[in-house]
Amino acid sequence: MNVVEAFAKAPYVRIAPRKVQIVLDLIRNKPADEAMAILKHTPKAACEPLEKLLKSAIANAENNKNMDTSRLYVAKCTVSQGPTLKRIRPRARGSANRINKKTSHIVLVLREAE
């Protein structure tokens, strides 16, 4: 069986992967239009880049793969940790604390429901 998939990637997103994972769990295996509604009405910081990524994946499905957008669902969505940006914050007595700014690589895969 030949399964057609459309995907979109967002590498180096400046948000911690564990924050993105919470929102990805909400939209996994949901229809694309329902996933978009969930992302619009969830008050999490990760929703903004994920909404943009979902729109991109839907556009890829429609324009590149000739898929029916009304039958699309989120088949796979993964997040992995990207490189960590290391910053230093001055502290008392000339010492310093390290601040780790984490990044994420997000992948979203859409399929057509049978």
Secondary structure, DSSP 8 states (H G I E B T S, - for coil): ----EEEEEEEEESS-HHHHHHHHHHHTTSBHHHHHHHHHT---TTHHHHHHHHHHHHHHHHHTS---GGGEEEEEEEEEE---EEEEEE-GGG-EEEEEE--EEEEEEEEE--
